Amino acid sequence: MTTAAPARPALRHRLAERGIDRVLLLLVPGLLVTACLFLYPFLYGLQLSFAPRQGGVFANYARFFGDPYLRDTIWTTLGIALPATFINVLASIPIAYVLRGRVRGKRLLTTILVVPITLGTVLTAQGLIMYGGQSGWLNKVLTVLGITDEPLPLIHNYTGVLLSLVITGFPFSFLLTLSYLSGIDPSLEKAAATLGANWTQRFRRITLPLLAPGLAITFCLSFVMAFSVFPSAQLVGDPANETRVISIAAYHAAFEEYDYSMGSAVAMIMAVLMLIVIGLVMAWRGTLYRGATGGKG
């Protein structure tokens, strides 16, 4: 007498055991939006960058790196974006550290700190012009008080763009840093305090190592925002010289020279540069602690 072989589970059950079920259909809308709004424009721009008006396939890229006026926009952009990112991230740490605890007026202070992110770049630039322009009230006050003989050059130069990026980028860095700090278990610092660790030791040995992975994410997102600066460089910068960033070069090629192929090539170079910086930061982040407490980036 032979025994019957066990029945094979239905295909639906076998797929469910591998995590493939109808729930995955919920991903379809998101994937479609990503494909339509990101992948298609990216791939279209990539192939367009290899179709120059004249020359070979790489003529646009050769023109960019062969022209110092275009090539130097890389260093100009990095020279603005990196300091602005470091200022925003570093300035957000002590303020978020204080405001994560019980502070009187915490909600009001948080609201005041994030208000600039609601103003937008154009309104921020207008405020900077009224505040720090040649006839702005800051220079008027400094002149009346005899502190300076001439108005301070705060706008239409590198300083103006840097100030604009700090004003608009700080709330973003602050909110991210505050969320990461709030995810660190405060009992760890309390335990260290009971063992005799002072404030500096607790911050350096506990809080900062746990916060560092989140700071890496904050740095990457803040850097992307700063590196893609365009309105600030136009409105409160010197777009023809000192603050001619790479986004201005892309705009000039695409919408003033109507060379969309060259504009796409500059945009691709811009994307590669951002990916390089983000890749370096994420590689450094991979060496940090990412345990159950902290590092929730």
Short mmCIF file of the C-alpha atoms (twelve columns), coordinates in Angstrom:
data_MODEL
# 
_entry.id   MODEL 
# 
loop_
_atom_site.group_PDB 
_atom_site.id 
_atom_site.type_symbol 
_atom_site.label_atom_id 
_atom_site.label_alt_id 
_atom_site.label_comp_id 
_atom_site.label_asym_id 
_atom_site.label_seq_id 
_atom_site.Cartn_x 
_atom_site.Cartn_y 
_atom_site.Cartn_z 
_atom_site.pdbx_PDB_model_num 
ATOM 1   C CA . MET A 1   0.000  0.000   0.000   1 
ATOM 2   C CA . THR A 2   1.484  3.358   -1.057  1 
ATOM 3   C CA . THR A 3   0.929  6.678   0.756   1 
ATOM 4   C CA . ALA A 4   -0.284 9.699   -1.200  1 
ATOM 5   C CA . ALA A 5   2.217  12.564  -1.681  1 
ATOM 6   C CA . PRO A 6   1.325  15.734  0.259   1 
ATOM 7   C CA . ALA A 7   -0.620 18.255  -1.818  1 
ATOM 8   C CA . ARG A 8   1.498  21.108  -3.142  1 
ATOM 9   C CA . PRO A 9   0.436  24.531  -1.791  1 
ATOM 10  C CA . ALA A 10  -1.361 26.746  -4.233  1 
ATOM 11  C CA . LEU A 11  0.686  29.274  -6.205  1 
ATOM 12  C CA . ARG A 12  -0.975 32.127  -4.307  1 
ATOM 13  C CA . HIS A 13  0.222  30.733  -1.004  1 
ATOM 14  C CA . ARG A 14  3.737  30.074  -2.289  1 
ATOM 15  C CA . LEU A 15  4.027  33.669  -3.500  1 
ATOM 16  C CA . ALA A 16  2.650  34.960  -0.198  1 
ATOM 17  C CA . GLU A 17  5.376  33.067  1.655   1 
ATOM 18  C CA . ARG A 18  7.900  35.006  -0.399  1 
ATOM 19  C CA . GLY A 19  6.252  38.323  0.408   1 
ATOM 20  C CA . ILE A 20  4.521  38.627  -2.961  1 
ATOM 21  C CA . ASP A 21  0.818  39.308  -2.505  1 
ATOM 22  C CA . ARG A 22  -1.854 41.849  -3.341  1 
ATOM 23  C CA . VAL A 23  -0.409 44.319  -0.855  1 
ATOM 24  C CA . LEU A 24  2.353  45.010  -3.360  1 
ATOM 25  C CA . LEU A 25  -0.284 46.586  -5.619  1 
ATOM 26  C CA . LEU A 26  -0.221 49.550  -3.240  1 
ATOM 27  C CA . LEU A 27  3.250  50.317  -4.599  1 
ATOM 28  C CA . VAL A 28  1.959  50.756  -8.146  1 
ATOM 29  C CA . PRO A 29  0.768  54.399  -7.798  1 
ATOM 30  C CA . GLY A 30  4.052  55.436  -6.225  1 
ATOM 31  C CA . LEU A 31  6.084  53.641  -8.884  1 
ATOM 32  C CA . LEU A 32  4.050  55.237  -11.668 1 
ATOM 33  C CA . VAL A 33  4.514  58.710  -10.199 1 
ATOM 34  C CA . THR A 34  8.241  58.084  -9.807  1 
ATOM 35  C CA . ALA A 35  8.534  56.838  -13.384 1 
ATOM 36  C CA . CYS A 36  6.566  59.747  -14.840 1 
ATOM 37  C CA . LEU A 37  8.039  62.572  -12.761 1 
ATOM 38  C CA . PHE A 38  11.625 61.384  -12.280 1 
ATOM 39  C CA . LEU A 39  12.784 58.503  -14.441 1 
ATOM 40  C CA . TYR A 40  11.399 59.713  -17.754 1 
ATOM 41  C CA . PRO A 41  12.677 63.326  -17.436 1 
ATOM 42  C CA . PHE A 42  16.040 62.017  -16.226 1 
ATOM 43  C CA . LEU A 43  16.461 59.518  -19.040 1 
ATOM 44  C CA . TYR A 44  15.205 62.027  -21.602 1 
ATOM 45  C CA . GLY A 45  17.669 64.636  -20.376 1 
ATOM 46  C CA . LEU A 46  20.481 62.071  -20.332 1 
ATOM 47  C CA . GLN A 47  19.982 61.050  -23.954 1 
ATOM 48  C CA . LEU A 48  19.494 64.700  -24.956 1 
ATOM 49  C CA . SER A 49  22.871 65.595  -23.431 1 
ATOM 50  C CA . PHE A 50  24.517 63.157  -25.874 1 
ATOM 51  C CA . ALA A 51  22.849 64.774  -28.889 1 
ATOM 52  C CA . PRO A 52  24.763 68.068  -29.307 1 
ATOM 53  C CA . ARG A 53  24.128 70.596  -32.014 1 
ATOM 54  C CA . GLN A 54  27.621 70.082  -33.360 1 
ATOM 55  C CA . GLY A 55  30.393 67.566  -32.844 1 
ATOM 56  C CA . GLY A 56  30.443 64.075  -31.477 1 
ATOM 57  C CA . VAL A 57  28.459 62.403  -28.758 1 
ATOM 58  C CA . PHE A 58  30.518 63.917  -25.958 1 
ATOM 59  C CA . ALA A 59  30.823 67.395  -27.514 1 
ATOM 60  C CA . ASN A 60  28.696 69.075  -24.832 1 
ATOM 61  C CA . TYR A 61  30.746 67.600  -22.010 1 
ATOM 62  C CA . ALA A 62  34.000 68.470  -23.801 1 
ATOM 63  C CA . ARG A 63  32.765 72.049  -24.237 1 
ATOM 64  C CA . PHE A 64  31.830 72.343  -20.568 1 
ATOM 65  C CA . PHE A 65  35.142 71.094  -19.191 1 
ATOM 66  C CA . GLY A 66  37.122 72.900  -21.891 1 
ATOM 67  C CA . ASP A 67  35.639 76.315  -21.163 1 
ATOM 68  C CA . PRO A 68  36.982 77.832  -17.914 1 
ATOM 69  C CA . TYR A 69  33.920 80.100  -17.640 1 
ATOM 70  C CA . LEU A 70  31.694 77.027  -17.539 1 
ATOM 71  C CA . ARG A 71  34.051 74.688  -15.692 1 
ATOM 72  C CA . ASP A 72  34.653 77.132  -12.848 1 
ATOM 73  C CA . THR A 73  30.942 77.149  -12.020 1 
ATOM 74  C CA . ILE A 74  31.605 73.817  -10.294 1 
ATOM 75  C CA . TRP A 75  34.010 75.386  -7.791  1 
ATOM 76  C CA . THR A 76  31.812 78.452  -7.404  1 
ATOM 77  C CA . THR A 77  28.810 76.300  -6.540  1 
ATOM 78  C CA . LEU A 78  30.773 74.092  -4.161  1 
ATOM 79  C CA . GLY A 79  32.274 77.218  -2.586  1 
ATOM 80  C CA . ILE A 80  28.791 78.447  -1.751  1 
ATOM 81  C CA . ALA A 81  26.939 75.200  -1.050  1 
ATOM 82  C CA . LEU A 82  29.433 73.503  1.255   1 
ATOM 83  C CA . PRO A 83  29.900 76.446  3.701   1 
ATOM 84  C CA . ALA A 84  26.143 77.082  3.770   1 
ATOM 85  C CA . THR A 85  25.487 73.394  4.495   1 
ATOM 86  C CA . PHE A 86  28.085 73.223  7.258   1 
ATOM 87  C CA . ILE A 87  26.743 76.415  8.856   1 
ATOM 88  C CA . ASN A 88  23.148 75.162  8.793   1 
ATOM 89  C CA . VAL A 89  23.954 71.709  10.153  1 
ATOM 90  C CA . LEU A 90  26.387 72.860  12.842  1 
ATOM 91  C CA . ALA A 91  24.163 75.747  13.964  1 
ATOM 92  C CA . SER A 92  21.153 73.462  14.241  1 
ATOM 93  C CA . ILE A 93  22.833 71.066  16.714  1 
ATOM 94  C CA . PRO A 94  23.019 73.251  19.867  1 
ATOM 95  C CA . ILE A 95  19.635 74.858  19.265  1 
ATOM 96  C CA . ALA A 96  17.901 71.537  18.651  1 
ATOM 97  C CA . TYR A 97  19.721 70.034  21.625  1 
ATOM 98  C CA . VAL A 98  18.288 72.690  23.926  1 
ATOM 99  C CA . LEU A 99  14.799 72.663  22.430  1 
ATOM 100 C CA . ARG A 100 14.405 68.881  22.587  1 
ATOM 101 C CA . GLY A 101 13.903 69.156  26.348  1 
ATOM 102 C CA . ARG A 102 11.376 71.052  28.392  1 
ATOM 103 C CA . VAL A 103 11.869 74.718  27.587  1 
ATOM 104 C CA . ARG A 104 9.427  77.489  28.338  1 
ATOM 105 C CA . GLY A 105 8.068  78.865  25.068  1 
ATOM 106 C CA . LYS A 106 9.347  75.857  23.119  1 
ATOM 107 C CA . ARG A 107 6.520  75.920  20.581  1 
ATOM 108 C CA . LEU A 108 6.863  79.653  19.994  1 
ATOM 109 C CA . LEU A 109 10.637 79.412  19.571  1 
ATOM 110 C CA . THR A 110 10.303 76.461  17.191  1 
ATOM 111 C CA . THR A 111 7.718  78.338  15.150  1 
ATOM 112 C CA . ILE A 112 9.935  81.415  14.916  1 
ATOM 113 C CA . LEU A 113 12.901 79.298  13.811  1 
ATOM 114 C CA . VAL A 114 10.995 77.534  11.022  1 
ATOM 115 C CA . VAL A 115 9.119  80.588  9.720   1 
ATOM 116 C CA . PRO A 116 11.808 81.396  7.095   1 
ATOM 117 C CA . ILE A 117 11.148 78.086  5.347   1 
ATOM 118 C CA . THR A 118 7.605  79.282  4.629   1 
ATOM 119 C CA . LEU A 119 8.728  82.572  3.081   1 
ATOM 120 C CA . GLY A 120 10.353 81.152  -0.009  1 
ATOM 121 C CA . THR A 121 13.579 82.181  -1.672  1 
ATOM 122 C CA . VAL A 122 12.196 85.227  -3.481  1 
ATOM 123 C CA . LEU A 123 10.631 86.792  -0.395  1 
ATOM 124 C CA . THR A 124 13.792 86.075  1.594   1 
ATOM 125 C CA . ALA A 125 15.861 87.797  -1.087  1 
ATOM 126 C CA . GLN A 126 13.567 90.813  -0.999  1 
ATOM 127 C CA . GLY A 127 13.960 90.993  2.762   1 
ATOM 128 C CA . LEU A 128 17.733 90.797  2.444   1 
ATOM 129 C CA . ILE A 129 17.748 93.653  -0.050  1 
ATOM 130 C CA . MET A 130 15.641 95.834  2.249   1 
ATOM 131 C CA . TYR A 131 17.689 94.806  5.280   1 
ATOM 132 C CA . GLY A 132 21.253 94.754  4.043   1 
ATOM 133 C CA . GLY A 133 21.192 96.807  0.851   1 
ATOM 134 C CA . GLN A 134 23.153 99.995  0.306   1 
ATOM 135 C CA . SER A 135 20.157 101.972 1.585   1 
ATOM 136 C CA . GLY A 136 18.880 99.210  3.891   1 
ATOM 137 C CA . TRP A 137 18.082 99.996  7.467   1 
ATOM 138 C CA . LEU A 138 21.039 97.996  8.839   1 
ATOM 139 C CA . ASN A 139 23.551 100.096 6.940   1 
ATOM 140 C CA . LYS A 140 21.648 103.261 7.873   1 
ATOM 141 C CA . VAL A 141 21.844 102.368 11.564  1 
ATOM 142 C CA . LEU A 142 25.541 101.483 11.356  1 
ATOM 143 C CA . THR A 143 26.293 104.730 9.513   1 
ATOM 144 C CA . VAL A 144 24.273 106.884 11.923  1 
ATOM 145 C CA . LEU A 145 26.005 105.286 14.917  1 
ATOM 146 C CA . GLY A 146 29.378 105.937 13.285  1 
ATOM 147 C CA . ILE A 147 30.320 102.247 13.282  1 
ATOM 148 C CA . THR A 148 31.010 102.273 9.549   1 
ATOM 149 C CA . ASP A 149 31.773 105.091 7.148   1 
ATOM 150 C CA . GLU A 150 30.430 103.235 4.115   1 
ATOM 151 C CA . PRO A 151 27.563 100.756 3.702   1 
ATOM 152 C CA . LEU A 152 28.565 97.142  4.205   1 
ATOM 153 C CA . PRO A 153 28.512 95.068  0.972   1 
ATOM 154 C CA . LEU A 154 26.017 92.439  2.111   1 
ATOM 155 C CA . ILE A 155 24.085 91.763  -1.088  1 
ATOM 156 C CA . HIS A 156 24.722 91.303  -4.788  1 
ATOM 157 C CA . ASN A 157 27.809 89.272  -3.965  1 
ATOM 158 C CA . TYR A 158 28.926 85.988  -2.340  1 
ATOM 159 C CA . THR A 159 27.810 87.141  1.105   1 
ATOM 160 C CA . GLY A 160 24.272 87.798  -0.072  1 
ATOM 161 C CA . VAL A 161 23.868 84.309  -1.528  1 
ATOM 162 C CA . LEU A 162 25.410 82.666  1.527   1 
ATOM 163 C CA . LEU A 163 23.097 84.591  3.873   1 
ATOM 164 C CA . SER A 164 20.086 83.657  1.761   1 
ATOM 165 C CA . LEU A 165 20.997 79.950  1.818   1 
ATOM 166 C CA . VAL A 166 21.517 80.030  5.569   1 
ATOM 167 C CA . ILE A 167 18.192 81.777  6.196   1 
ATOM 168 C CA . THR A 168 16.201 79.413  3.983   1 
ATOM 169 C CA . GLY A 169 18.159 76.249  4.757   1 
ATOM 170 C CA . PHE A 170 18.555 76.489  8.516   1 
ATOM 171 C CA . PRO A 171 14.893 75.662  9.383   1 
ATOM 172 C CA . PHE A 172 15.160 72.498  7.309   1 
ATOM 173 C CA . SER A 173 18.356 71.380  9.062   1 
ATOM 174 C CA . PHE A 174 16.959 72.365  12.438  1 
ATOM 175 C CA . LEU A 175 13.769 70.313  12.057  1 
ATOM 176 C CA . LEU A 176 15.681 67.240  10.888  1 
ATOM 177 C CA . THR A 177 18.257 67.499  13.672  1 
ATOM 178 C CA . LEU A 178 15.504 68.033  16.255  1 
ATOM 179 C CA . SER A 179 13.715 64.895  15.087  1 
ATOM 180 C CA . TYR A 180 16.907 62.823  15.276  1 
ATOM 181 C CA . LEU A 181 17.747 64.170  18.746  1 
ATOM 182 C CA . SER A 182 14.229 63.416  19.941  1 
ATOM 183 C CA . GLY A 183 14.755 59.780  18.906  1 
ATOM 184 C CA . ILE A 184 17.720 59.336  21.250  1 
ATOM 185 C CA . ASP A 185 16.713 57.720  24.542  1 
ATOM 186 C CA . PRO A 186 17.312 60.377  27.271  1 
ATOM 187 C CA . SER A 187 17.797 57.623  29.850  1 
ATOM 188 C CA . LEU A 188 21.239 56.961  28.343  1 
ATOM 189 C CA . GLU A 189 22.433 60.440  29.296  1 
ATOM 190 C CA . LYS A 190 20.799 60.134  32.702  1 
ATOM 191 C CA . ALA A 191 22.611 56.863  33.294  1 
ATOM 192 C CA . ALA A 192 25.903 58.462  32.281  1 
ATOM 193 C CA . ALA A 193 25.197 61.371  34.614  1 
ATOM 194 C CA . THR A 194 24.704 59.004  37.532  1 
ATOM 195 C CA . LEU A 195 28.134 57.567  36.749  1 
ATOM 196 C CA . GLY A 196 29.699 61.009  37.050  1 
ATOM 197 C CA . ALA A 197 29.884 62.115  33.415  1 
ATOM 198 C CA . ASN A 198 29.603 65.877  32.976  1 
ATOM 199 C CA . TRP A 199 27.629 67.598  30.196  1 
ATOM 200 C CA . THR A 200 30.551 67.702  27.778  1 
ATOM 201 C CA . GLN A 201 31.368 64.035  28.264  1 
ATOM 202 C CA . ARG A 202 27.727 62.998  27.839  1 
ATOM 203 C CA . PHE A 203 27.378 64.962  24.627  1 
ATOM 204 C CA . ARG A 204 30.703 63.816  23.168  1 
ATOM 205 C CA . ARG A 205 30.498 60.146  24.182  1 
ATOM 206 C CA . ILE A 206 26.737 59.463  23.907  1 
ATOM 207 C CA . THR A 207 24.664 62.066  22.109  1 
ATOM 208 C CA . LEU A 208 27.007 62.964  19.276  1 
ATOM 209 C CA . PRO A 209 27.852 59.358  18.211  1 
ATOM 210 C CA . LEU A 210 24.146 58.474  18.203  1 
ATOM 211 C CA . LEU A 211 23.257 61.673  16.367  1 
ATOM 212 C CA . ALA A 212 26.004 61.441  13.731  1 
ATOM 213 C CA . PRO A 213 24.141 59.097  11.297  1 
ATOM 214 C CA . GLY A 214 21.166 61.464  11.339  1 
ATOM 215 C CA . LEU A 215 23.470 64.429  10.815  1 
ATOM 216 C CA . ALA A 216 24.855 62.714  7.727   1 
ATOM 217 C CA . ILE A 217 21.357 62.530  6.242   1 
ATOM 218 C CA . THR A 218 20.701 66.137  7.246   1 
ATOM 219 C CA . PHE A 219 23.945 67.191  5.576   1 
ATOM 220 C CA . CYS A 220 23.061 65.380  2.339   1 
ATOM 221 C CA . LEU A 221 19.581 66.900  2.067   1 
ATOM 222 C CA . SER A 222 20.804 70.374  3.015   1 
ATOM 223 C CA . PHE A 223 23.655 70.116  0.519   1 
ATOM 224 C CA . VAL A 224 21.303 69.172  -2.315  1 
ATOM 225 C CA . MET A 225 19.164 72.219  -1.543  1 
ATOM 226 C CA . ALA A 226 22.195 74.519  -1.398  1 
ATOM 227 C CA . PHE A 227 23.936 73.064  -4.460  1 
ATOM 228 C CA . SER A 228 20.865 73.633  -6.617  1 
ATOM 229 C CA . VAL A 229 20.744 77.313  -5.664  1 
ATOM 230 C CA . PHE A 230 19.376 79.478  -8.442  1 
ATOM 231 C CA . PRO A 231 16.989 82.296  -7.342  1 
ATOM 232 C CA . SER A 232 19.313 83.482  -4.570  1 
ATOM 233 C CA . ALA A 233 22.297 83.579  -6.902  1 
ATOM 234 C CA . GLN A 234 20.280 85.712  -9.296  1 
ATOM 235 C CA . LEU A 235 18.520 88.062  -6.872  1 
ATOM 236 C CA . VAL A 236 21.098 88.745  -4.171  1 
ATOM 237 C CA . GLY A 237 24.241 87.519  -5.903  1 
ATOM 238 C CA . ASP A 238 26.467 88.474  -8.790  1 
ATOM 239 C CA . PRO A 239 25.233 85.996  -11.416 1 
ATOM 240 C CA . ALA A 240 27.668 87.120  -14.096 1 
ATOM 241 C CA . ASN A 241 30.806 86.717  -12.011 1 
ATOM 242 C CA . GLU A 242 31.170 85.932  -8.327  1 
ATOM 243 C CA . THR A 243 28.064 83.791  -7.919  1 
ATOM 244 C CA . ARG A 244 27.720 82.283  -11.369 1 
ATOM 245 C CA . VAL A 245 26.721 78.838  -10.118 1 
ATOM 246 C CA . ILE A 246 26.265 75.752  -12.260 1 
ATOM 247 C CA . SER A 247 22.461 76.041  -12.285 1 
ATOM 248 C CA . ILE A 248 22.793 79.477  -13.883 1 
ATOM 249 C CA . ALA A 249 25.046 77.952  -16.554 1 
ATOM 250 C CA . ALA A 250 22.384 75.321  -17.262 1 
ATOM 251 C CA . TYR A 251 19.641 77.955  -17.445 1 
ATOM 252 C CA . HIS A 252 21.760 80.156  -19.718 1 
ATOM 253 C CA . ALA A 253 22.411 77.292  -22.127 1 
ATOM 254 C CA . ALA A 254 18.812 76.033  -22.215 1 
ATOM 255 C CA . PHE A 255 16.710 79.191  -22.084 1 
ATOM 256 C CA . GLU A 256 18.943 81.992  -23.359 1 
ATOM 257 C CA . GLU A 257 20.959 80.161  -26.005 1 
ATOM 258 C CA . TYR A 258 18.103 77.675  -26.573 1 
ATOM 259 C CA . ASP A 259 20.669 74.868  -26.618 1 
ATOM 260 C CA . TYR A 260 18.652 72.285  -24.727 1 
ATOM 261 C CA . SER A 261 21.239 69.604  -25.349 1 
ATOM 262 C CA . MET A 262 23.949 71.670  -23.652 1 
ATOM 263 C CA . GLY A 263 21.576 72.583  -20.850 1 
ATOM 264 C CA . SER A 264 20.887 68.884  -20.281 1 
ATOM 265 C CA . ALA A 265 24.605 68.128  -20.217 1 
ATOM 266 C CA . VAL A 266 25.203 70.769  -17.549 1 
ATOM 267 C CA . ALA A 267 22.274 69.387  -15.545 1 
ATOM 268 C CA . MET A 268 23.743 65.869  -15.771 1 
ATOM 269 C CA . ILE A 269 27.122 67.126  -14.562 1 
ATOM 270 C CA . MET A 270 25.331 68.865  -11.719 1 
ATOM 271 C CA . ALA A 271 23.584 65.613  -10.758 1 
ATOM 272 C CA . VAL A 272 26.816 63.616  -10.862 1 
ATOM 273 C CA . LEU A 273 28.558 66.126  -8.595  1 
ATOM 274 C CA . MET A 274 25.750 65.944  -6.055  1 
ATOM 275 C CA . LEU A 275 25.821 62.143  -6.167  1 
ATOM 276 C CA . ILE A 276 29.583 62.146  -5.565  1 
ATOM 277 C CA . VAL A 277 29.270 64.319  -2.453  1 
ATOM 278 C CA . ILE A 278 26.281 62.341  -1.174  1 
ATOM 279 C CA . GLY A 279 28.092 59.072  -1.862  1 
ATOM 280 C CA . LEU A 280 31.123 60.207  0.152   1 
ATOM 281 C CA . VAL A 281 28.941 61.292  3.076   1 
ATOM 282 C CA . MET A 282 26.911 58.082  2.990   1 
ATOM 283 C CA . ALA A 283 30.111 56.015  2.863   1 
ATOM 284 C CA . TRP A 284 31.280 57.826  5.994   1 
ATOM 285 C CA . ARG A 285 27.865 57.252  7.551   1 
ATOM 286 C CA . GLY A 286 28.236 53.524  6.945   1 
ATOM 287 C CA . THR A 287 31.175 53.480  9.365   1 
ATOM 288 C CA . LEU A 288 29.070 54.948  12.191  1 
ATOM 289 C CA . TYR A 289 27.006 53.233  14.829  1 
ATOM 290 C CA . ARG A 290 23.455 52.404  13.739  1 
ATOM 291 C CA . GLY A 291 21.962 50.558  16.656  1 
ATOM 292 C CA . ALA A 292 18.470 50.452  18.061  1 
ATOM 293 C CA . THR A 293 18.933 53.768  19.847  1 
ATOM 294 C CA . GLY A 294 19.857 56.776  17.752  1 
ATOM 295 C CA . GLY A 295 21.076 56.816  14.190  1 
ATOM 296 C CA . LYS A 296 17.545 56.747  12.909  1 
ATOM 297 C CA . GLY A 297 18.398 58.520  9.738   1 
# 
